[in-house]
C-alpha cells in the first residue's frame, strides 16, 4: 500500500503541473507533460484495480474513475484543453486525494 500511496502522490503532482500549464495556455508544454501524466495515471489505475482482489483495499468507485478518464479522453480528442484541465484537476485529482487519504 505504501508503494501505491507514493505512486498516487506522484500522479497528483503530475496532474497539478500539467493542468497549471493548460491554464497558462502553454498547450505544447502541457501536452508534452500530459504524456508522463497519462503513464503514471495508468500505473495508478492498474495498482488500484489490482488491490480489489486483496482483503485490504481503498474504497473507491471504479465506475466513477473510468467515467472521469473517459470524459478526459473525450475532451482531449476535441482539443478542449480547458475542459481537459478541469476534469483532471477537479475530478481525477479529487478522487486520487480521497484514495490517498485512505492509505
One Martini backbone bead per residue (centre of mass of N, CA, C, O) as a GRO file, in nm:
protein
  103
    1UNK     BB    1   0.053   0.065  -0.016
    2UNK     BB    2   0.293   0.259  -0.020
    3UNK     BB    3   0.341   0.250  -0.324
    4UNK     BB    4   0.064   0.365  -0.402
    5UNK     BB    5   0.090   0.633  -0.253
    6UNK     BB    6   0.339   0.734  -0.407
    7UNK     BB    7   0.205   0.721  -0.685
    8UNK     BB    8  -0.024   0.916  -0.622
    9UNK     BB    9   0.153   1.160  -0.554
   10UNK     BB   10   0.284   1.178  -0.833
   11UNK     BB   11   0.020   1.209  -0.993
   12UNK     BB   12  -0.078   1.469  -0.855
   13UNK     BB   13   0.160   1.641  -0.947
   14UNK     BB   14   0.127   1.600  -1.251
   15UNK     BB   15  -0.156   1.714  -1.271
   16UNK     BB   16  -0.093   1.997  -1.165
   17UNK     BB   17   0.125   2.071  -1.372
   18UNK     BB   18  -0.045   2.029  -1.627
   19UNK     BB   19  -0.284   2.220  -1.561
   20UNK     BB   20  -0.121   2.475  -1.534
   21UNK     BB   21  -0.037   2.484  -1.832
   22UNK     BB   22  -0.320   2.502  -1.951
   23UNK     BB   23  -0.407   2.764  -1.795
   24UNK     BB   24  -0.148   2.917  -1.939
   25UNK     BB   25  -0.149   2.829  -2.248
   26UNK     BB   26   0.075   2.577  -2.263
   27UNK     BB   27   0.007   2.337  -2.468
   28UNK     BB   28   0.267   2.201  -2.558
   29UNK     BB   29   0.375   2.143  -2.274
   30UNK     BB   30   0.123   1.999  -2.169
   31UNK     BB   31   0.122   1.760  -2.371
   32UNK     BB   32   0.397   1.656  -2.287
   33UNK     BB   33   0.318   1.615  -1.985
   34UNK     BB   34   0.073   1.427  -2.032
   35UNK     BB   35   0.220   1.169  -2.094
   36UNK     BB   36   0.330   1.124  -1.806
   37UNK     BB   37   0.055   1.136  -1.667
   38UNK     BB   38  -0.069   0.886  -1.812
   39UNK     BB   39   0.133   0.678  -1.716
   40UNK     BB   40   0.088   0.712  -1.408
   41UNK     BB   41  -0.219   0.673  -1.414
   42UNK     BB   42  -0.211   0.386  -1.521
   43UNK     BB   43  -0.057   0.269  -1.279
   44UNK     BB   44  -0.264   0.339  -1.068
   45UNK     BB   45  -0.499   0.179  -1.188
   46UNK     BB   46  -0.370  -0.098  -1.179
   47UNK     BB   47  -0.325  -0.102  -0.869
   48UNK     BB   48  -0.612  -0.053  -0.780
   49UNK     BB   49  -0.741  -0.303  -0.920
   50UNK     BB   50  -0.554  -0.508  -0.774
   51UNK     BB   51  -0.667  -0.448  -0.478
   52UNK     BB   52  -0.953  -0.584  -0.509
   53UNK     BB   53  -0.815  -0.883  -0.446
   54UNK     BB   54  -0.793  -0.781  -0.160
   55UNK     BB   55  -0.866  -0.729   0.165
   56UNK     BB   56  -0.700  -0.459   0.146
   57UNK     BB   57  -0.874  -0.163   0.035
   58UNK     BB   58  -0.967   0.095  -0.117
   59UNK     BB   59  -1.235   0.318  -0.139
   60UNK     BB   60  -1.387   0.303  -0.466
   61UNK     BB   61  -1.520   0.416  -0.778
   62UNK     BB   62  -1.478   0.263  -1.066
   63UNK     BB   63  -1.682   0.403  -1.257
   64UNK     BB   64  -1.594   0.692  -1.199
   65UNK     BB   65  -1.304   0.671  -1.298
   66UNK     BB   66  -1.371   0.584  -1.587
   67UNK     BB   67  -1.545   0.831  -1.653
   68UNK     BB   68  -1.329   1.046  -1.615
   69UNK     BB   69  -1.132   0.933  -1.831
   70UNK     BB   70  -1.329   0.950  -2.066
   71UNK     BB   71  -1.377   1.256  -2.052
   72UNK     BB   72  -1.082   1.331  -2.096
   73UNK     BB   73  -1.050   1.201  -2.375
   74UNK     BB   74  -1.271   1.363  -2.514
   75UNK     BB   75  -1.141   1.641  -2.468
   76UNK     BB   76  -0.881   1.574  -2.618
   77UNK     BB   77  -1.009   1.511  -2.896
   78UNK     BB   78  -1.145   1.816  -2.895
   79UNK     BB   79  -0.932   2.023  -2.783
   80UNK     BB   80  -1.028   2.080  -2.471
   81UNK     BB   81  -0.823   2.211  -2.241
   82UNK     BB   82  -1.005   2.316  -2.015
   83UNK     BB   83  -1.170   2.063  -1.967
   84UNK     BB   84  -0.936   1.877  -1.915
   85UNK     BB   85  -0.822   2.029  -1.672
   86UNK     BB   86  -1.079   2.013  -1.499
   87UNK     BB   87  -1.096   1.708  -1.481
   88UNK     BB   88  -0.820   1.658  -1.358
   89UNK     BB   89  -0.839   1.859  -1.112
   90UNK     BB   90  -1.163   1.815  -1.007
   91UNK     BB   91  -1.175   1.489  -1.032
   92UNK     BB   92  -0.920   1.311  -1.031
   93UNK     BB   93  -0.765   1.442  -0.799
   94UNK     BB   94  -0.987   1.399  -0.589
   95UNK     BB   95  -0.987   1.093  -0.599
   96UNK     BB   96  -0.689   1.053  -0.526
   97UNK     BB   97  -0.703   1.195  -0.250
   98UNK     BB   98  -0.911   1.000  -0.121
   99UNK     BB   99  -0.738   0.747  -0.151
  100UNK     BB  100  -0.477   0.843  -0.007
  101UNK     BB  101  -0.621   0.891   0.274
  102UNK     BB  102  -0.653   0.564   0.317
  103UNK     BB  103  -0.324   0.489   0.326
   0.00000   0.00000   0.00000
